[in-house]
């Protein structure tokens, strides 16, 4: 299977770009869980992970309808809270607490299992590695705190550069910073309408990380775990 997917990627891969949230970093489910339980609702981390994945699928749908990713931060968490059974009367207070924490110390602050090892393996194979993320200005800090410090040749944060995926210009910024040509680059993302289509618009093939099997018909190399990426890249 890895060999079949590899044929859909450049013959020579010299640079790998990653999305951050959902690919390298997980939401701090423990903090969200505590905020929910303060309102009298019991929820498991696995339920929150699945609900967040479904919220990302909702972003996929909204982008396909022509809406901007950055317009949906609060709607994203309304969707998550609905999915895990939190009464709507509690949504705004929880989302306010999430936003304040996100701005102060970050919410996507936990390295996904195996992600640091994957980045190290790709770097040790001699490839350049970068990040292209729709974020709020602090994704480089969050990556450092999660254990990725010093591992990326560049981190492109949409808030700081003024353009967000799926606009191909954000990928062009990464290519220019890294001195890379699109025909030797692969991007790893988790939302087809944002990540796959944005990368393709920049001339970059993509690998879709689909941890919850939400996009079985995606016309792109698809993996279920970040640890599957090196095999697809043959590194």
N, C-alpha and C positions, 0 to 999 in steps of 0.2 A: 504493500500500500504506500509506504513512504517513497519508494521508487517511482510509482505511478504519479504521485503528487509532484515529485521533483521535476518531472518532465514539463510541468506547467510553469516552472520558474526559470530565471535566466541560467544559461549554461555556465556562466561565471558569476558567482555572487561574491562581491567584495565588501558590501555594507549591508547591515541589518538595522532597520529602524523598528522601534516598538512603540505602541501606545503605552500609556502608563496605567490609569485606572482600569481594572478588569483584566489586564494582561500581565503587568508586573506588580501592581498594587491592589490589595483588597481594601474595601471599606472596613472601618473599625466597627465590626458587628457587635463587639462587646459594649461599646459606648451606646450604639443605637438600641441594643437590647435593654440596657439599663434605663434609657429614656422611656422606652415603651412600658417596661415593667413598673415604673413610677406611676403610670396611668392605669395600673391594674390589669394589664394584659400580659400573659405568659407566651413567650415565643422562643423557638430554638434558632441557633445560628444558621443551621441548614435551611430553615424556612426563610430567613432573611436573605441568604445568598441566592436562593431560587427567586425570591421576589425581586431582588435587585437585577438579576439577569433578565427577568421579564420586563422590568423598567427600561433596561437597555434596548430590548426589543421594541418597546413603545417609542423610544427615541428613533429607532430605525424607521418605524412607520411614519412618525412626524416629519422626519427629514425627507422621506419620499414624497410627502405632501407639500414640501417646499418651505417648511419652518426651519428656523435656525436652532442649532443645538443649545446655544447659550441662553435661549429664551425659556428653557424648560427645567431649570434647576429645582424650583419649588414643586412643579408638576411631577418631576421625577420621584421626589420623596412622598408626595401625596399618593402616587401609584404604589410605592413600596408599602406604605402604611395601610392602604386599603387591602393589599394582598394578604397581609398578615393579621387582619381583623381589628385594627385600631379604629375606634370610633372617630368620625370626622371632626367632632368637637375638640379632639386633642391634637389634630394635625398641626395647626399653626404654631402652637407652643413648642411642639417637638421639633418642627422644622426651624423655628427661630433658634433653638438651642444647637441644632446641628450646624446652622450657618455660622453662628458665633464661634463654635469650636473649630469649624473648618477654616475660618479666617485666622484664628489665633494659633492653632497647633496642627491643623490638618485633620481630615477625616479618612482619606485614602492613604494610610500610613503603615500598612502591614504587607510585607513582601509575600506574594503568592508562593505557595510551597514549590520549591525547586527553581524559582525564577532567578535568584542570584547565581546559582550554579549554572543555569543555562546561559546567562550573560557571560559568565567567566569562560565557559567552554567555547563560546563563539569568539570571544576576544583571543583566547589562547590559540585558536585556529588561524589567527592572523587577520580576521575581519574587523572592520570598523563598526562601531555600535553607537546608535543614537536613539533619542526619544522624540516623538512628535505627539503632543498631547493637547486636547482641549481642556484648559484648566483656568485657574483664577489667579495666577501669578506666583504660586509657591510650589509648583510641582518638583522643581529641582531640589528644594529643601526637603520635601516629603520623600523623595527617592533616597537622598542622603540618609535621612533618619531611619529608613527601612533597611539599610544595609547595602545600598548600591553606590556609595560614595566613591568617586574616582573612576567609575567604570564606563562612563559615556563620553564619546567625543563631542557631542553636543546634546543639549536638551532644549527643544523648541516648545515654548509655552504660549498658547494662543493669546492669552491675555496680554502678554508682554510684546508680542509681535503684531497684534492687531488684526489677525486673520485666523479663522478656525476651520478645521476639517468640516465638510468635505472639500473646501476650497483648495485646489491644487497648489496655490501659492505658498501655503504653510509647508508643504513638502519641498518646494523649490528652495525655501529658506534653509532647510536642513541640508539639502544637496550642496548648496553653495558654501555653507559653513564647513562641510566635511570634505569638499573637493571631490564629490562622488558623481558619477554619471548614472542616470536613471536606469540604464540598461544593465547595470550590475548591482542593483539594490533590490531588497525585498522588505516589505513592511508587514509587521504582525499586529493585527488589530482584532477587535471583537464585535464591532457593529457594522454590518455590511454597508448600509447606506452612508455611513460616516467614514469608515476606515477603508473598506475595500474600494468603494467607488471614488473616494478622494484620492487614494493612492493611484488607482488606474488613470484618473484624469491627469495625474502628474507623470504618467508613463511608467509607474512602478507596480510590478506584480505584488500581490498580497497573499498572506496566509491568514485564514480566519481561525481564531481561537474560540471554540464554541463549547464551553465547559458544561453547559446544560442541554446540549443537543437541540437547540432552538432553530437551527437553520440547516436541516438535513439536505435541502435541495440547492444550497448555495453553489454557484458555478465557480468555485475557487478551491484551492487546497485547504482542507479543513482538519483541525486537530482538536482533541478533547482536553488536552493538558499542555501547559507551557513546556513541560519536559519532553514532549513529542517533537518540538521544533528542530532540535539539532539533527535528528534522523532525517527529517524532510530536507534539510539543508546539506545533508551528508557531511557533517562536521563532528 
